[in-house]
């Protein structure tokens, strides 16, 4: 059996990490509410056991690719969690679309907040 690594898993990890708090604060979003909503989405997934290699979902691959583009734009030598977060929210992943619609923000807003958080560093 193959385990699927979904964007939901990665978003949950990012919401549990304090490293991105500056973005959530600048967007005036309560990360605990976002985490609760993410956990509700995860709870709807079927539970599986596995013993094989993980399979990465298309939204993770797409978000990673968009994060790489942003990393190159900023001249970074590694992909930051902020760049990957922006990449995820730049996809058509259902939860990302739902959160952006519900709380009226966009991937461009996240990018702007990350650039502010970096203090204009590229």
NUNU-690822 format. One record per residue: z negated, y, x of N, C-alpha, C in turn; residue in three letters. Coordinates in pm, whole numbers, padded with zeros to 5 digits, always signed. Layout:
<nodes>
ZYXZYXZYXALA/...
</nodes>
This chain:
<nodes>
+00000-00118+00084+00000+00000+00000+00000+00125+00089UNK/+00072+00225+00047+00084+00350+00122+00000+00457+00055UNK/-00074+00532+00136-00149+00645+00081-00063+00770+00091UNK/-00064+00849-00011+00015+00971-00016-00075+01089+00021UNK/-00032+01169+00116-00103+01292+00152-00036+01405+00074UNK/-00110+01460-00020-00056+01562-00108-00101+01702-00065UNK/-00026+01801-00109-00064+01939-00084-00201+01969-00143UNK/-00238+01898-00250-00369+01918-00312-00481+01885-00214UNK/-00463+01778-00138-00564+01740-00039-00579+01849+00067UNK/-00467+01901+00113-00471+02004+00217-00527+02136+00164UNK/-00492+02171+00041-00545+02293-00018-00696+02282-00034UNK/-00744+02166-00075-00889+02145-00088-00959+02165+00046UNK/-00902+02110+00151-00960+02126+00285-00962+02274+00324UNK/-00854+02345+00296-00847+02487+00331-00948+02570+00251UNK/-00973+02530+00127-01070+02602+00046-01213+02571+00089UNK/-01235+02455+00147-01369+02417+00194-01401+02478+00330UNK/-01300+02528+00399-01317+02586+00532-01340+02737+00520UNK/-01437+02788+00590-01467+02932+00583-01368+03016+00663UNK/-01280+02953+00740-01186+03026+00824-01086+03111+00746UNK/-01065+03078+00620-00970+03155+00539-01040+03245+00437UNK/-01170+03257+00447-01245+03340+00352-01194+03484+00346UNK/-01149+03536+00459-01099+03673+00463-00980+03693+00371UNK/-00895+03592+00362-00779+03601+00273-00825+03602+00128UNK/-00910+03506+00092-00957+03499-00048-01030+03627-00087UNK/-01113+03678+00004-01187+03801-00025-01092+03919-00044UNK/-00992+03931+00043-00896+04042+00031-00813+04033-00097UNK/-00792+03912-00146-00720+03893-00271-00813+03902-00393UNK/-00942+03923-00367-01045+03928-00474-01046+03800-00557UNK/-01033+03687-00486-01036+03556-00552-01163+03482-00514UNK/-01222+03416-00610-01341+03335-00586-01295+03196-00540UNK/-01316+03168-00413-01264+03042-00361-01332+02922-00425UNK/-01456+02936-00473-01522+02825-00540-01452+02790-00671UNK/-01402+02891-00741-01325+02867-00862-01194+02797-00828UNK/-01127+02843-00722-01002+02780-00679-01028+02635-00638UNK/-01139+02612-00570-01175+02477-00527-01200+02388-00649UNK/-01270+02440-00748-01298+02362-00869-01167+02324-00939UNK/-01075+02419-00950-00946+02392-01015-00868+02287-00935UNK/-00870+02299-00803-00802+02202-00717-00862+02063-00736UNK/-00994+02056-00744-01061+01927-00765-01026+01868-00902UNK/-01007+01954-01002-00965+01906-01135-00826+01843-01127UNK/-00736+01906-01053-00602+01849-01034-00612+01715-00961UNK/-00695+01710-00856-00711+01586-00779-00770+01474-00864UNK/-00861+01508-00954-00927+01407-01038-00827+01339-01132UNK/-00716+01403-01159-00616+01345-01249-00525+01245-01178UNK/-00534+01240-01046-00448+01149-00970-00501+01007-00978UNK/-00413+00908-00974-00460+00769-00972-00532+00740-00840UNK/-00634+00657-00845-00709+00618-00726-00646+00491-00671UNK/-00620+00493-00540-00558+00378-00477-00633+00344-00349UNK/-00630+00218-00315-00680+00178-00185-00558+00160-00094UNK/-00579+00169+00035-00465+00157+00125-00509+00095+00256UNK/-00412+00046+00328-00437-00005+00463-00319+00025+00554UNK/-00234+00115+00511-00114+00147+00588-00114+00290+00635UNK/+00002+00332+00679+00021+00468+00727+00033+00564+00610UNK/-00016+00687+00628-00002+00784+00519+00143+00831+00505UNK/+00177+00867+00385+00307+00923+00352+00283+01067+00308UNK/+00353+01160+00369+00331+01302+00341+00425+01346+00229UNK/+00369+01414+00130+00449+01457+00015+00547+01567+00053UNK/+00645+01585-00033+00750+01684-00003+00694+01826+00003UNK/+00592+01858-00079+00536+01992-00075+00463+02019+00057UNK/+00402+01915+00113+00338+01930+00244+00445+01955+00350UNK/+00552+01876+00346+00661+01893+00443+00724+02032+00428UNK/+00751+02072+00304+00812+02202+00279+00718+02316+00321UNK/+00589+02303+00289+00492+02405+00328+00479+02415+00479UNK/+00482+02299+00545+00475+02296+00691+00596+02367+00751UNK/+00714+02338+00697+00837+02401+00746+00831+02552+00730UNK/+00785+02598+00614+00775+02742+00589+00667+02804+00680UNK/+00560+02729+00704+00457+02776+00796+00510+02788+00939UNK/+00596+02694+00980+00659+02701+01112+00746+02826+01125UNK/+00821+02856+01019+00904+02977+01020+00818+03101+01038UNK/+00706+03104+00968+00615+03218+00978+00552+03226+01116UNK/+00515+03111+01171+00459+03104+01305+00556+03165+01407UNK/+00683+03130+01393+00786+03184+01483+00801+03335+01462UNK/+00799+03377+01335+00809+03520+01304+00697+03599+01371UNK/+00577+03542+01370+00461+03609+01429+00452+03589+01580UNK/+00534+03501+01635+00530+03474+01779+00409+03391+01821UNK/+00353+03315+01728+00238+03230+01758+00282+03106+01834UNK/+00192+03050+01911+00222+02927+01985+00172+02803+01910UNK/+00101+02823+01800+00053+02714+01716+00054+02763+01571UNK/+00051+02669+01478+00049+02709+01338-00096+02728+01295UNK/-00128+02848+01252-00261+02877+01202-00277+02821+01061UNK/-00402+02805+01019-00426+02760+00882-00373+02864+00783UNK/-00376+02992+00821-00322+03097+00735-00173+03081+00715UNK/-00100+03052+00822+00045+03033+00811+00077+02912+00724UNK/+00000+02805+00740+00024+02685+00660-00011+02712+00513UNK/-00117+02786+00488-00154+02822+00351-00042+02902+00285UNK/+00011+02999+00356+00122+03079+00304+00242+02988+00279UNK/+00268+02896+00370+00377+02801+00353+00360+02719+00226UNK/+00238+02668+00201+00213+02590+00080+00238+02672-00046UNK/+00190+02796-00045+00207+02880-00164+00350+02933-00177UNK/+00433+02911-00076+00574+02949-00083+00659+02837-00143UNK/+00598+02724-00173+00670+02612-00233+00659+02621-00386UNK/+00720+02526-00451+00709+02521-00598+00604+02419-00642UNK/+00506+02394-00556+00399+02300-00588+00327+02345-00717UNK/+00308+02254-00812+00253+02293-00942+00121+02369-00938UNK/+00022+02323-00861-00105+02394-00858-00089+02532-00796UNK/-00011+02544-00691+00010+02675-00629+00074+02771-00728UNK/+00174+02724-00799+00239+02808-00901+00139+02847-01010UNK/+00057+02750-01053-00042+02776-01156-00144+02881-01111UNK/-00196+02867-00990-00295+02963-00940-00236+03102-00926UNK/-00113+03110-00874-00050+03242-00857-00026+03309-00992UNK/+00014+03230-01090+00037+03287-01223-00096+03326-01288UNK/-00194+03238-01280-00323+03260-01345-00396+03380-01286UNK/-00391+03395-01154-00468+03501-01086-00381+03615-01035UNK/-00254+03614-01071-00159+03723-01042-00153+03762-00894UNK/-00116+03666-00813-00089+03694-00672+00031+03610-00630UNK/+00085+03642-00513+00204+03571-00465+00183+03528-00320UNK/+00276+03449-00271+00272+03410-00130+00285+03534-00042UNK/+00362+03633-00087+00375+03758-00011+00242+03831-00003UNK/+00163+03824-00110+00029+03886-00108-00060+03816-00006UNK/-00053+03683-00003-00133+03607+00095-00090+03645+00236UNK/+00041+03656+00257+00093+03693+00390+00040+03830+00430UNK/+00044+03925+00339-00005+04059+00369-00154+04056+00404UNK/-00233+03979+00330-00376+03969+00356-00403+03901+00491UNK/-00323+03801+00523-00339+03734+00654-00305+03831+00767UNK/-00202+03911+00749-00168+04009+00853-00278+04114+00867UNK/-00337+04155+00755-00452+04247+00762-00569+04181+00832UNK/-00595+04056+00798-00706+03980+00858-00689+03969+01009UNK/-00564+03955+01053-00533+03946+01195-00542+04081+01264UNK/-00554+04187+01187-00560+04321+01244-00426+04367+01297UNK/-00318+04325+01231-00185+04368+01273-00129+04286+01389UNK/-00206+04188+01438-00156+04103+01548-00038+04022+01499UNK/+00062+04010+01581+00178+03925+01549+00174+03804+01637UNK/
</nodes>
